[in-house]
Amino acid sequence: MKSKNSSNPTIIALIIISLISVSTFMMFMFIFEFSNNYKIIKLQNQFKKIKVKIDSSEVSYTRSAKSSSSTTTYYYYFNNECTMGIQDAKGILFSHKNLNPDINEYMSNHMDSLNVWYLNKNTVKYAYENQKKIDVSEEVENNKRVIFYFLIYIISLLLTIKFKSKISWTN
């Protein structure tokens, strides 16, 4: 019969390995978000504001937990060759302002046309009528969050390495 003390460290070790695996996967996902945001921030002065006629739109819903859901609306233009995705995410990881009410109101008053920030066949964001320069504050905020999550990840890995001798990996 196993004693209670001999099985607990093994369970703790499995939990730690699971947490490290999941957090490593999430860090790779966060790196993609950081990279996309960084490109927008870096090239912000090269974006042009153009008006496009929307050909069609499509809505995609995802739900990952009770407190986290995401809706992405894709707007197609230039004969469905170009796409602009507007994400409305509810959760603690990243902040994305829901622009769909503003977009729908603008399109209803301007015959399904939109202003977009455009660079090399890539549309990044909806452009408000009075905007003269692309607003990158959302991207900056999200990149600060990624850096914070990355620091937590590194600290937890370092603590795990430091205290690994105190964790029994076998029965």
C-alpha positions as CSV (number, residue, x, y, z in Angstrom):
1,M,0.0,0.0,0.0
2,K,1.3,3.4,-0.9
3,S,1.7,6.1,1.6
4,K,0.1,9.4,1.1
5,N,3.4,11.2,1.1
6,S,4.9,9.1,-1.8
7,S,2.1,9.8,-4.2
8,N,1.6,13.5,-3.6
9,P,4.9,14.6,-5.0
10,T,4.3,12.6,-8.2
11,I,0.9,14.3,-8.7
12,I,2.5,17.7,-8.1
13,A,5.2,16.9,-10.6
14,L,2.6,15.9,-13.2
15,I,0.7,19.1,-12.5
16,I,3.9,21.2,-12.9
17,I,4.8,19.4,-16.2
18,S,1.2,20.0,-17.5
19,L,1.3,23.7,-16.6
20,I,4.7,24.2,-18.2
21,S,3.5,22.4,-21.4
22,V,0.3,24.5,-21.7
23,S,2.1,27.8,-20.8
24,T,4.8,27.0,-23.4
25,F,2.2,26.5,-26.1
26,M,0.4,29.7,-25.1
27,M,3.7,31.6,-25.3
28,F,4.1,30.6,-28.9
29,M,0.5,31.8,-29.6
30,F,1.3,35.1,-27.8
31,I,4.5,35.5,-29.8
32,F,2.4,35.5,-33.0
33,E,0.1,38.2,-31.5
34,F,3.1,40.2,-30.5
35,S,4.7,39.9,-33.9
36,N,1.5,41.1,-35.7
37,N,1.1,44.0,-33.4
38,Y,4.7,45.0,-33.7
39,K,4.5,45.1,-37.5
40,I,1.5,47.5,-37.3
41,I,3.3,49.7,-34.7
42,K,6.5,49.7,-36.8
43,L,4.8,50.5,-40.1
44,Q,2.2,52.8,-38.7
45,N,3.4,55.8,-40.8
46,Q,3.2,53.8,-44.1
47,F,-0.5,52.9,-43.9
48,K,-2.9,54.7,-46.2
49,K,-6.5,55.5,-45.5
50,I,-8.7,54.4,-48.4
51,K,-12.4,54.0,-48.9
52,V,-13.6,50.6,-50.1
53,K,-16.9,49.1,-51.1
54,I,-17.8,46.0,-49.1
55,D,-18.7,43.0,-51.2
56,S,-19.8,40.8,-48.4
57,S,-19.3,39.9,-44.7
58,E,-19.1,36.8,-42.6
59,V,-19.3,36.3,-38.8
60,S,-17.4,33.6,-36.9
61,Y,-18.1,32.8,-33.2
62,T,-15.8,31.0,-30.8
63,R,-16.2,30.2,-27.1
64,S,-13.4,28.8,-25.0
65,A,-14.8,29.0,-21.5
66,K,-17.7,30.5,-19.6
67,S,-15.8,33.8,-19.3
68,S,-14.1,33.9,-22.7
69,S,-15.7,34.3,-26.1
70,S,-14.7,35.8,-29.4
71,T,-16.6,37.1,-32.4
72,T,-14.8,37.9,-35.6
73,T,-16.5,39.7,-38.5
74,Y,-14.8,39.5,-41.9
75,Y,-15.5,42.2,-44.4
76,Y,-14.6,41.3,-48.0
77,Y,-13.9,43.9,-50.7
78,F,-12.0,44.3,-54.0
79,N,-14.2,41.5,-55.5
80,N,-13.6,39.4,-52.4
81,E,-9.8,39.5,-52.9
82,C,-9.1,41.4,-49.7
83,T,-10.4,40.9,-46.2
84,M,-10.6,42.9,-43.0
85,G,-11.3,41.0,-39.8
86,I,-12.8,42.8,-36.8
87,Q,-12.5,40.9,-33.6
88,D,-14.6,41.4,-30.5
89,A,-12.9,39.3,-27.8
90,K,-14.2,39.1,-24.3
91,G,-11.6,37.8,-21.9
92,I,-8.6,38.8,-19.8
93,L,-5.8,38.0,-22.3
94,F,-6.1,40.7,-24.9
95,S,-8.2,43.7,-25.5
96,H,-10.0,44.2,-28.7
97,K,-12.6,47.0,-29.0
98,N,-15.8,46.0,-30.8
99,L,-16.0,48.2,-33.8
100,N,-18.9,46.4,-35.5
101,P,-21.6,48.9,-34.3
102,D,-19.5,51.8,-35.6
103,I,-18.9,50.0,-38.9
104,N,-22.5,49.0,-39.3
105,E,-23.7,52.6,-38.7
106,Y,-21.1,54.0,-41.1
107,M,-21.9,51.5,-43.8
108,S,-25.7,52.2,-43.5
109,N,-25.0,55.9,-44.1
110,H,-22.4,55.4,-46.9
111,M,-23.8,52.8,-49.2
112,D,-21.8,49.8,-47.8
113,S,-18.5,51.7,-48.1
114,L,-15.8,51.7,-45.4
115,N,-12.6,53.6,-44.6
116,V,-9.7,51.2,-43.9
117,W,-6.1,51.5,-43.1
118,Y,-4.4,49.7,-46.0
119,L,-0.8,48.6,-46.7
120,N,0.4,46.2,-49.5
121,K,-3.0,44.5,-49.9
122,N,-3.2,44.1,-46.1
123,T,-6.0,45.8,-44.3
124,V,-5.3,46.2,-40.6
125,K,-8.1,48.3,-39.1
126,Y,-11.2,50.2,-39.7
127,A,-10.5,53.9,-40.2
128,Y,-12.8,56.5,-38.7
129,E,-13.9,59.3,-40.9
130,N,-12.0,62.0,-39.0
131,Q,-8.8,59.9,-38.4
132,K,-5.7,61.3,-40.0
133,K,-3.3,58.7,-38.6
134,I,-3.7,55.0,-37.6
135,D,-4.4,54.5,-33.9
136,V,-2.0,51.8,-32.6
137,S,-2.8,52.2,-28.9
138,E,-4.7,48.8,-28.8
139,E,-1.6,47.1,-30.3
140,V,0.7,48.8,-27.8
141,E,-1.5,47.7,-24.9
142,N,-1.7,44.1,-26.1
143,N,2.1,43.9,-26.6
144,K,2.5,45.2,-23.0
145,R,0.3,42.3,-21.9
146,V,2.3,39.8,-23.9
147,I,5.5,41.1,-22.3
148,F,3.9,40.8,-18.8
149,Y,2.8,37.2,-19.6
150,F,6.2,36.3,-20.9
151,L,7.9,37.6,-17.7
152,I,5.5,35.5,-15.6
153,Y,6.3,32.5,-17.8
154,I,10.1,33.0,-17.4
155,I,9.8,33.5,-13.7
156,S,7.7,30.3,-13.2
157,L,10.2,28.3,-15.3
158,L,13.2,29.7,-13.3
159,L,11.4,28.8,-10.0
160,T,10.6,25.4,-11.2
161,I,14.2,24.8,-12.2
162,K,15.5,26.2,-8.9
163,F,13.2,24.0,-6.8
164,K,13.2,20.9,-9.0
165,S,15.3,19.0,-6.4
166,K,12.5,19.5,-3.9
167,I,9.9,17.9,-6.2
168,S,9.9,14.1,-6.4
169,W,9.5,13.0,-10.0
170,T,8.9,9.4,-9.1
171,N,7.1,7.4,-6.4
